Amino acid sequence: MASTTIRVGLLPSTRFMLGAAQVPKYSDKENGIIATDRETGEKLYTVMLFLMEEDRAEALKVTVPASGLPNGLKPGMPVKTVDLVARPWANLFNGQVSSGVAYRVSALELGLEPELDSGE
């Protein structure tokens, strides 16, 4: 089955903040098997990011490969996303359809605090 990957366009005013530290993404949680990238075999992690732009904010659960996690990453830190994509998904289980959007980045970069207007 073909999957659709959509590059996410962001406004210049968009900011991200790490809401929760990375946790392993499991392909089989009962047996402790961490999910890996299908192409590279690299371990995958999930982070909670807060997306803020203009008059809205949203929490996004985002998948990141291990190599894309910078050292020193802590909740509350501003971050930048590299190659943010969205993948719509749907599952049918016991006659019920569930659907959503999965987000993924190739990397996170430590961001700088936005500069405040000094009024000068």
C-alpha positions in Angstrom: 0.0 0.0 0.0 1.4 3.4 -1.0 1.8 6.1 1.6 1.5 9.8 1.2 4.2 12.1 2.6 3.4 15.8 2.8 6.1 18.4 3.5 4.8 20.8 6.2 4.9 24.5 5.2 5.6 26.8 8.2 5.0 30.5 8.6 8.1 32.7 9.3 6.6 33.3 12.7 6.3 29.6 13.6 8.2 28.6 16.7 8.7 25.2 18.3 9.4 24.3 22.0 10.2 20.9 23.3 7.4 19.8 25.6 8.7 16.4 26.7 12.1 14.6 26.3 12.6 11.9 23.8 11.3 8.4 24.5 11.9 5.3 22.4 9.3 4.5 19.8 8.4 0.9 20.1 7.3 -1.4 17.3 6.6 -4.1 19.9 6.3 -2.6 23.4 5.5 -5.9 25.1 8.8 -7.4 24.0 10.8 -4.1 24.2 11.5 -3.8 20.5 12.3 -0.3 19.5 11.1 0.8 16.1 13.7 1.4 13.4 13.8 3.4 10.2 12.9 1.0 7.3 15.7 2.4 5.1 18.6 3.1 7.5 17.8 0.7 10.4 18.3 3.6 12.8 16.4 3.6 16.1 13.4 6.0 16.3 12.3 8.2 19.2 9.3 10.4 19.8 9.2 13.9 21.3 6.3 16.2 22.2 6.7 19.6 20.5 4.6 22.7 21.0 4.0 24.5 17.7 3.3 28.2 18.2 2.4 30.6 15.4 0.5 33.9 15.5 -2.6 33.3 17.6 -2.5 29.5 17.9 -0.6 26.7 19.6 -0.7 23.0 19.1 1.0 19.9 20.6 2.5 17.5 18.1 4.0 14.1 18.7 6.9 13.9 16.4 9.2 10.9 15.4 12.9 11.6 15.2 15.8 9.3 14.3 18.5 8.9 17.0 21.0 10.8 15.0 18.6 13.8 14.8 18.5 14.3 18.5 21.0 17.0 19.6 23.0 16.8 22.8 21.6 18.9 25.7 18.0 18.7 24.6 15.7 19.4 27.5 12.0 20.2 27.9 11.2 23.9 27.6 14.0 24.5 25.1 13.2 26.2 21.8 14.0 23.9 18.8 14.0 24.0 15.0 12.7 21.2 12.9 14.5 19.8 9.9 12.4 18.4 7.1 9.1 18.2 8.9 6.7 16.0 7.1 3.2 14.7 7.8 1.8 11.2 6.9 -1.9 10.7 7.0 -2.9 7.2 8.2 -6.0 5.1 8.8 -6.6 1.7 10.3 -9.7 -0.6 10.3 -10.0 -2.7 13.5 -13.1 -4.6 14.5 -15.2 -2.6 12.0 -14.0 0.7 13.5 -11.9 3.2 11.5 -9.3 5.3 13.3 -7.2 7.8 11.5 -4.8 10.6 12.1 -1.6 12.3 11.0 1.9 11.1 12.0 4.7 13.7 12.0 8.4 13.1 11.5 11.5 15.1 11.2 15.0 14.2 10.0 16.5 16.2 12.9 15.9 18.7 15.6 18.3 21.6 16.1 18.6 23.6 19.3 17.0 27.0 18.7 17.6 30.4 20.1 15.1 32.3 22.2 13.1 34.7 20.0 14.5 38.2 20.2 12.1 40.6 22.0 11.4 44.0 20.6 13.1 46.5 22.8 10.8 49.3 21.6 13.8 51.4 20.3 
